[in-house]
């Protein structure tokens, strides 16, 4: 590891710990040339591939989820931390599920989470994700959003 102060490659590891979230190893290092201490993090990198409807693929980008939800939540009382936490939770879920995911799976998961947070944001996101073309699409989605089924009664 190159020292950020003097550029030397000679260092020693002073301390090693798991990061708070458990996704990285934190190492405290000391440069053997200038004695400056610095911290490095090691993370496992395995790419998550997103398969688009067109068949194209690209690397997963959590920021795209954040931007989409931010656009849908404009002028709504949703804290940005809630949006970032939601995106981080989804990112963790997708990475633990495997190495490839579809945009449809991503959209469904975002909608499932938004349904519990804010119905207006849910409808706005759904209108873009599902490509609404008119009022009928909004009506149908609103019906799905508000539909709650009663448990089936067993006759005795």
C-alpha positions as CSV (number, residue, x, y, z in Angstrom):
1,X,0.0,0.0,0.0
2,X,1.4,3.4,-1.0
3,X,1.7,6.0,1.8
4,X,-0.5,9.0,1.1
5,X,2.1,11.4,2.6
6,X,5.5,10.2,1.2
7,X,4.5,7.6,-1.4
8,X,6.6,4.8,0.1
9,X,5.5,1.3,-0.4
10,X,7.0,0.1,3.0
11,X,4.3,-0.1,5.7
12,X,3.2,-2.3,8.5
13,X,-0.3,-3.2,9.6
14,X,-0.9,-1.9,13.1
15,X,-4.6,-3.0,13.6
16,X,-7.2,-5.0,11.7
17,X,-10.9,-4.9,12.4
18,X,-14.2,-5.6,10.7
19,X,-16.0,-2.4,9.5
20,X,-19.2,-1.6,11.5
21,X,-21.5,-2.9,8.8
22,X,-19.3,-6.1,8.3
23,X,-18.8,-5.5,4.6
24,X,-15.2,-4.6,4.8
25,X,-11.9,-5.1,6.7
26,X,-10.4,-2.0,8.2
27,X,-6.7,-1.9,8.5
28,X,-4.7,0.8,10.3
29,X,-1.3,1.1,8.7
30,X,2.0,2.9,9.6
31,X,4.5,4.0,7.0
32,X,8.0,2.7,7.8
33,X,9.6,5.6,6.0
34,X,7.8,8.7,7.5
35,X,5.9,7.0,10.4
36,X,2.5,8.5,9.3
37,X,-0.5,6.3,10.1
38,X,-3.3,5.8,7.6
39,X,-6.4,3.6,7.2
40,X,-7.3,1.3,4.4
41,X,-10.5,-0.7,3.7
42,X,-10.7,-4.0,1.9
43,X,-14.0,-5.0,0.3
44,X,-14.9,-8.0,-1.8
45,X,-15.8,-6.9,-5.3
46,X,-18.1,-9.1,-7.3
47,X,-20.0,-7.3,-10.0
48,X,-23.7,-7.4,-10.1
49,X,-25.0,-7.4,-13.7
50,X,-28.4,-5.8,-14.5
51,X,-30.2,-7.3,-17.5
52,X,-32.4,-4.7,-19.2
53,X,-35.6,-5.3,-21.1
54,X,-33.8,-4.7,-24.4
55,X,-31.4,-7.5,-23.5
56,X,-28.5,-5.2,-22.9
57,X,-26.6,-5.6,-19.7
58,X,-24.8,-3.1,-17.4
59,X,-23.3,-2.9,-14.0
60,X,-25.6,-2.3,-11.1
61,X,-25.7,1.3,-10.0
62,X,-27.4,2.1,-6.7
63,X,-27.5,5.8,-7.6
64,X,-30.0,5.1,-10.3
65,X,-32.4,3.7,-7.7
66,X,-31.8,6.8,-5.6
67,X,-32.3,9.2,-8.5
68,X,-35.5,7.4,-9.6
69,X,-37.0,7.6,-6.1
70,X,-35.9,11.2,-5.6
71,X,-37.7,12.2,-8.8
72,X,-40.9,10.4,-7.7
73,X,-40.7,11.9,-4.2
74,X,-40.3,15.5,-5.3
75,X,-42.3,17.8,-3.0
76,X,-43.2,14.9,-0.8
77,X,-42.3,14.6,2.9
78,X,-39.7,11.9,2.6
79,X,-36.2,12.3,4.1
80,X,-33.3,11.7,1.8
81,X,-31.8,9.3,4.4
82,X,-34.9,7.1,4.1
83,X,-34.3,6.9,0.3
84,X,-30.6,6.2,0.7
85,X,-31.3,3.5,3.3
86,X,-33.9,1.9,1.1
87,X,-31.5,1.8,-1.8
88,X,-28.7,0.4,0.4
89,X,-31.1,-2.4,1.6
90,X,-32.0,-3.2,-1.9
91,X,-28.4,-3.2,-3.0
92,X,-27.5,-5.7,-0.2
93,X,-30.4,-7.9,-1.1
94,X,-29.5,-8.0,-4.8
95,X,-25.8,-8.7,-4.2
96,X,-26.7,-11.5,-1.8
97,X,-29.1,-13.0,-4.4
98,X,-26.5,-13.6,-7.1
99,X,-24.5,-12.0,-9.9
100,X,-27.3,-11.1,-12.3
101,X,-30.7,-9.3,-11.8
102,X,-33.3,-7.9,-14.2
103,X,-34.6,-4.4,-14.3
104,X,-38.1,-5.9,-13.6
105,X,-36.9,-7.5,-10.4
106,X,-35.4,-4.2,-9.3
107,X,-38.6,-2.2,-10.2
108,X,-40.8,-4.7,-8.3
109,X,-38.6,-4.5,-5.2
110,X,-38.6,-0.7,-5.3
111,X,-42.4,-0.6,-5.6
112,X,-42.8,-3.1,-2.8
113,X,-40.8,-0.8,-0.5
114,X,-42.4,2.4,-1.7
115,X,-45.9,1.0,-1.1
116,X,-45.1,1.0,2.7
117,X,-43.5,4.5,2.7
118,X,-45.7,6.8,0.6
119,X,-48.5,5.9,-1.8
120,X,-48.1,9.1,-3.9
121,X,-44.4,8.3,-4.4
122,X,-45.4,4.7,-5.2
123,X,-47.8,5.9,-7.9
124,X,-45.3,8.3,-9.4
125,X,-42.6,5.6,-9.6
126,X,-45.1,3.0,-10.9
127,X,-46.2,5.4,-13.7
128,X,-42.7,5.6,-15.0
129,X,-41.6,2.1,-14.3
130,X,-44.7,0.5,-15.8
131,X,-45.0,3.1,-18.6
132,X,-48.5,4.4,-17.9
133,X,-50.2,5.8,-21.0
134,X,-53.4,7.3,-19.5
135,X,-55.7,7.7,-16.6
136,X,-57.0,4.1,-16.9
137,X,-53.5,2.9,-16.0
138,X,-53.5,5.1,-12.9
139,X,-56.9,3.9,-11.9
140,X,-55.9,0.2,-12.3
141,X,-52.7,0.7,-10.2
142,X,-54.6,2.7,-7.6
143,X,-57.1,-0.2,-7.3
144,X,-54.2,-2.6,-6.8
145,X,-52.6,-0.3,-4.3
146,X,-55.7,0.0,-2.2
147,X,-57.0,-3.5,-2.6
148,X,-56.9,-5.6,0.5
149,X,-58.4,-9.0,0.6
150,X,-60.3,-10.3,3.6
151,X,-59.1,-13.6,5.0
152,X,-61.2,-16.5,3.7
153,X,-63.8,-17.7,6.2
154,X,-64.0,-21.4,6.7
155,X,-67.5,-22.8,7.1
156,X,-67.9,-25.1,10.1
